[in-house]
Amino acid sequence: MTPDVSSLVESDRVAGTLYTDPDLFEREMDRIFHSTWVWVAHESEIAKPGDFRTAWVGRRPVIVSRDRRGGINVLLNRCRHRGASVCDVPKGNGNGFTCPYHAWSYALDGTLRGIPYPEGYEDVVEKKDLPLQRLKVASYAGMIFASFNDDIEPLEDFLGGARLWIDRFMKQGAGYPIKVQGEHRFRFNGNWKIQLENTTDWYHFPIVHRSWMSSVDAETASMLSIMTDETAVTHALGNGHSVSVSVAEHVDLDVDDGTEKLQDRFSHIVEELSKDLPPERVRRIVRSLHGAGFNLNLFPNVAMSMAFFRVLRPLSVAETEIRHVALGLEGGPEIVNRERLRIHEHFQGPFGFGSPDDAEAWNRVQRGVTGGTDMPILVNRGLGREKPNDLGQPTSHATDETGMREAYAMWKRMMTDGN
Amino acid sequence: MATDSLSTALADIGLSLDDPRAVAAVSLIWYEAHLLDARCYEDWDALWAEGGEYVVPIDRETTDFASRLNLVYDDDRMRRMRVERLTGGLSISAAAAARTVRSVSRFVVTGREQDAIEVCSAQVLVGYKREETFVLAADVTHRIVFGPGGPRISRKIVRLVNSEDTVTASGFLL
């Protein structure tokens, strides 16, 4: 039976069944993940012709490849003959993809190039009719998105108010292009939207991450003392996207009034960089070491969170895979990229000082909600103090639930209108 | 025959139980596993030599851990903070840690120095948390140094079989 989906999301609450109903999950796959723009890779991961990596759009496996002309292709990882996956490695470089079953071979852009023993296909198959299924692809600031929906709106329109923040996020390269430096992957037993909510939820941070806060230096802990910081705000950006500012002075890393003291923890990097670079360059790079001063949540599956990407992949109604993608400076100083790796390892991943505590909290949400699906999930924090900013975007404190309300408004629209 | 030559061969390429340092190293590795399963992290920390390196890499092939992203890449300071995190009472995942039982076996001595020995082994860890039982398997390399205080761990590299895939772990150490 089709649920009355519109009744499940109100402006200040959502039904508990949003985390537990398998029918809703199926509908989400069709109406959201297989219909809208879904992030699949960063351009640095397929920098050279022949580079490829595998990814997921909803539950469908895809290959993201760079062809010989430099074009980016996103292809369903499924042979047109009898359905086997044609690429079984997470990343690599090659001339194309050959099915292991009957050796049908495809070019990097998905064109069917060769069929062994073709005599049996005379007057039966035209190769040009059977390329790998190609998804619609678009890229913004190095972020590659794909969609199964050929009629989807342009990516730039979909990103809308988020584009400004993507541009700002990339400024942490301090003049160098951003590159992927590796990733942590783990799963938790919970619905994907529990994680979706988390990126702009600074309310949980000092509670769940007390052990991480106690392990970092006082300057870093102070930088993230959000609760009492009036400059820490969340904006709803439209189309389900939102941004939470945690470090206001790092929103635009090109802007520097010179009053900020560089953290003592980076003094060895300042010393090393100063051997080759002028003080203003050193300062620009070191101020960016923690990344941008905000978490940008892009509906439905990727966040650009301070210094990393957080990518979610729904596996089932109660199981989700998370990737935390570490970022560095392409061609940048090695000491800086290594420091960024150490910062990432300190918080992220299954043995980090932060991620396991997040996963524990999300797992507890799933268990609790399953025990009382008739009770709503409250996303009403800050409703009384939410006001439009000068761009008309609903804005409240970073600990408020404005970002979640924005995501659920989009969820409701897509789940009911068939967009 | 062959028993003697086999013993000689084993002594050359791997573990010889006639080698007291190898036996001491294996005993230490087993004791370490016991302490980790018992979650006696402060006692575990005391097994380490100063300047110890504790790594759970993502790339199973690399030896250049510093320039790669790892799951764990600890010097003394990070390892002690990790112990503090697991014992300090502030972490909800540590409070709800999985129960673990691990076996370490398939010992092979892969390096000998004047004051140290390198031992490779297989580790199979079975964990249990909230109605789920799971397995994590890894190739492990220990470098054990022999000083005045007895054998200590100077390096431990844990190469999980699934390190490049999803790794789900909660509140325990490998």
Interface residues (C-beta under 8 A of the other chain):
Chain A: P90 Q181 G182 E183 H184 R185 F186 R187 F188 N189 V208 R210 S211 W212 S214 S215 E321 A326 E334 N337 R338 L341 R342 H344 E345 H346 G349 P350 F351 F353 P356 D357 A359 E360 A361 N363 R367
Chain B: V56 I58 A66 S67 R68 L69 N70 L71 V72 Y73 M78 M81 R82 E84 R85 G88 L90 S91 I92 S93 A94 A96 R130 E132 E164 D165 T166 V167 T168 A169 S170 G171 L173 L174
